[in-house]
Amino acid sequence: MNTRGFKAIMVDYVCHEDYQMKQFVITPAAGKRLIGKGMAVHHEIKGVLKGGTLVIIAANGYVA
């Protein structure tokens, strides 16, 4: 699957009567972009961006 520069490989699919779950493997760059897109639409992040300062610290593979 290749969508807008994302290269993803589906490695697992579970279908249960109550839910579906798909697991993908993506590149680190695509993962960072996906996290950024999710943060950009979060209501609290939007509020900070309108009138405050947002600080993101990433070290050792973790975001604080």
Order of alpha helices (4+ residues) and beta strands (2+ residues): beta-beta-beta-alpha-alpha-beta-beta
